[in-house]
Amino acid sequence: MNRQPHEGSVNMGKNSNFHSHCTFCDGRSHPEKFVSFAIKNKFRAYGFSSHSPLPFETFWNMSKDDLPEYIDEINRLKKKYAGRLEIYLALEIDYLDKTYNASIDYFQSMPLDYRISSIHFLPRRKPLLEKNMVCIDGGYKDFEDGVNKFYGGSIRRMTEHFFESSMSMVEAGGFDIVGHVDKIYMNGSRHPDFDLQADWYQKPFLELLDLIAEKELIVEVNCKNKTRKEQTYPHIHSYKELKKRKIPVMVNSDCHFPELVNDGRESTLTILKEAGYRVTRELVNGKWADVEI
């Protein structure tokens, strides 16, 4: 899908969300419950992006067997609520390595409106099984165990691996939106040796932003933890670096509960405006457009 917007910007309602989960993966409610919330709160658009199937089963990823039902259900909701809400079908696709990512035929053949690519796992050994992965997006205890087991206790080495994998993900392509681009800092910031301002963190992060800009991808500003932890991904301090590179952004809640669909969005948009952003990149009637904040 062409991610370039139409000429000019669109002045319309602010409420939209393009990163969400439901009971087809680790979301906590049925898809129609999220649609009901969106309509009640005067949303313009809502996108479902369940965690994609993986080469191994996890509690949070969709099973391959459930994928046809997922596609049918979201398409059913599209038809049922046409004229009341723009509903979009997507997946959040894990980048594991060059053999399993958004660019492979399996994902490219799916009838999706857009694709988000994210990193939750860092493979450390073959084959691609959960026991051979380090999860960067779970509880801190498991994260710390991964640092100690696979990186000799070095959070720097894990962070370097995360950004190396992120660069490979962007080079592989096959997607529209970069999901929670720097989420390594969610758990990483709790490690005593982590330093967000260190050169070993900032240099690869800024190189990643340069590559994202070159590939003309959209970066989501993930506000899932804005209210609870005062965190967004990317970090609030990096918004100006995104703007400097003219990287288009969208604000997504990455919600798993209907009542949290809009959580953190308004305060995040305010900070984006302070950083110089005046528009977000969104799907409007099926095409990418710049929507005024």
N, C-alpha and C positions, 0 to 999 in steps of 0.2 A: 504493500500500500504506500502511495506517495504521501510522505509526512509533511510536505510543504503546504503552507496555508493558502487559501484564496487571498486575493488582494484585499487590503484593508482589514479591519478588525470588526468583530461582531459585538454589538451592545445588547446583552440579554441577561437573563437570570444567572446568578453566580453558582448556584448549587449543581454540582455534578460530582461523580466519583467513578473512576475507571479501574480501581484495584479493590477487589472485594472477594470474600470467600463465603461459601455456604456449606450445606451438609454433604455436598458431593466431595468435599475434601475435609478440612478441619474447621470449617465454619460451624456456628452453633445454631443455625436456624435454616429453614427451607427458603429457597430462592424467592418465593412469592412474598414472604415476610419482609424481605429487604425492599422489594418493589413497593409494597404498601407504605413503608416508611418514607421512601423517596417521593412518592406521590403526595403523601400527607404534608411533607415538608417542602413542597413546590420545587422539586428537582427538575432540571431540564433533561439530564441524561444520567444513565446508570449502566456501568459495565460490570459483568461477572468475569472474574479471572481466577478460577479455581487452580490450586496447585496441580501442575501437570503430572501425569504418570511418570514414574522413574523405572530404571532397570531392576529396582528392588522395591518391596512394599514398605511403607512407613505409615504411621498413624495419621500423618497430615497430608499426604499426597493422594490424589485420586487414583483409583485402580483403572487399568486399561479397560477392564470389562465394563466399567461404569461410564466411559466416555460417550458412547452413542446416546445413552439416556440423558446425560448432561446436555449435549448439543440439542436434542429434541426438546428438553424442558425449557431451555432458555429461548429457543425459537418459538415455542408455544407462548411464552410470556410476551415476546415481541409482538406477536399477532394480537393477543388478548388486550394489551395495553397500548396499542398503536394510537397515536393522537393524544395520549395522556403523558407518555414518558418515552424518551428514546432509550431503548434497551440494546446493549451490545454484548456480543459473545466473544470471550477471549480466554486465554490461559496465561498463568504465570509459569513460565518454563524455566526449569533449573538448568544452568550451565554446569556440567560436570567436567567434560573434557571435549576434545575435538570430535569424538565419536558420538557424544550425546549432548545435544544442545538445540536451540530453536531453529537452526539452519538445516537440520537433517530432514529427509523426505517425509518421515513420519509426521512431523509437526507442520511442515510446509503444505502438506496435502489436506490439512484440516480446514473446514469452512469457517474460519475465524475472522472477526472484524478487525482485530489487532492482536499483537502478542507483546507481553511483558517478559523480559528476561532478567533473572535475578540469581544471586549466589547465596545458597544456604549451606552447601556442603563443599568441603575441600577434599578431593580424593588424595589419599596418601599411599595406597597400594592398589594393585589389580587383583581380582576383577572389581568391577563397579558394584560393590555390595555395601550395605550400610555400615558394617563392622570395619570397613576400610576407609570410612569417611570421618572427617572432623566437621561437626555441625557448629556453625558460628551463630546460629539464631535460636538456640534453646536456652535452658537455664545456665546460670553462670558456673555452677559446679561442673557440669558436663563440659562446658567450654574450657575451664581451667584444666580439667583432666586431659583434654585434647592438646592443650599447649604443652603440658608436661610429657605426655606419652609420645607425641609425634614431632614436637619442635624443641625438645630438650629444655623445656621451661622458658623458651624465648618468645615473648609476645611479638617482638620485632620480626622474627622469622615467620610467624604465622601471618602477620600483617603483610609482609612482603609477598607471601604466597597468595593471599587474598587479592592483592592488586595485580599480580601476574595473571591470575585466573580471570580477573575482571577485564584486563586488556585482551586476553584471548577470546573472551565472550564477545566483546565489541568487534573484534576483527572477524569473528565467525559470522556475525550478523544474523539475519533471518527474523528480526523482531523490530518493533517500533519504539518501545519505551524501556529505559533502563530502570529497573526496580531497586529501591533503597540502596543507592549506589555506594554508600560508605558504611553499611550497617555493621561492619567489623568493629566500629567504635562503641556500639551498644554494650557488648560484653567486654570488649577490649579496655574501655575506660575504667573498668573496675579492677584491672590488673595493676599492681603497684609499679610496674616498669613501663606502662603505656604512656605515651606523650603525643597528644594530637598535634602539637606545634613542632615536633622534632622533624628534622630534614628527612629522616628515613620514613616518616609518614607523609609529609607534605609533598615531597618530590614525586613519588609514584601516583599520589592522588591527583595532582595537577596534570601530570602526563596523561592520566586516564581522562580527565576532562578535555584535554586537547584532542584526544582521539575521538571522544564522543562528539565534539564539535565538528571534527573533520568528517565523520560519518553521518552527520546531520540527524542524530537521534534526539528523542525527547527524554528529558530526565524528569522522573516523578519526584516531587517533594512529598515524602511520605510522612504524614502527620499522625500516624497511629499512636505514638508515645508522646505527643506534644502536651497533652493535658496531664498525663500521669507522671511523666519523667522530665518534662520540658526538653525533650529531644525531638528533632526531625532528622530525616535521612534524605538528602545530605545535611550536614551540620549547618546550623543557622549562619555561622561565620563564613561559610563557603558560598553563600548566595551571590555575593558580589563577584566572586570568581566565575560563577556560571554566567552572570550577566555580561561580564567583560568578554567572554567567549561567544556571546550571542546564542547561548544554548536555550532552546525553548523548554519550558517547564509546564507541568500540570501538578495540581495538588490532589493527592489521594489519601484516603484514610486507612486503606489496607484492613478494612473492618471484617470482623468475624461475628459480630452481634448487630442486629438491626438498629438498636438504639445508639450505636457508636458510628453510624454511617457518616455523620457530619462532624464528628468529634475533632476538635483542633483546627478545623479548616479556616475559620474566619481569622483567628489570631495568626495563622501561618501566612495567609494572604496579606495581612497587614505588614508583616515583616518583609515579605517579598516586595511589596510596594516601596518600603523604606530602602531596599537594596536597588531600586530602579526599575523593577518590572512593572509593566502596565497591562500586560496581557498574559493569559495562559493558553497553551496549545491544547485543543480539545476536538473531539469528533462532533460535528454539527451536521445533522442529516446525512450521516455516513461519510463525511469528508472532513479532513483536518482543517481547522480554522483557528485564528487567534481571537480569543474571547476576552473582552475588557474585564479587568478586575474591578 
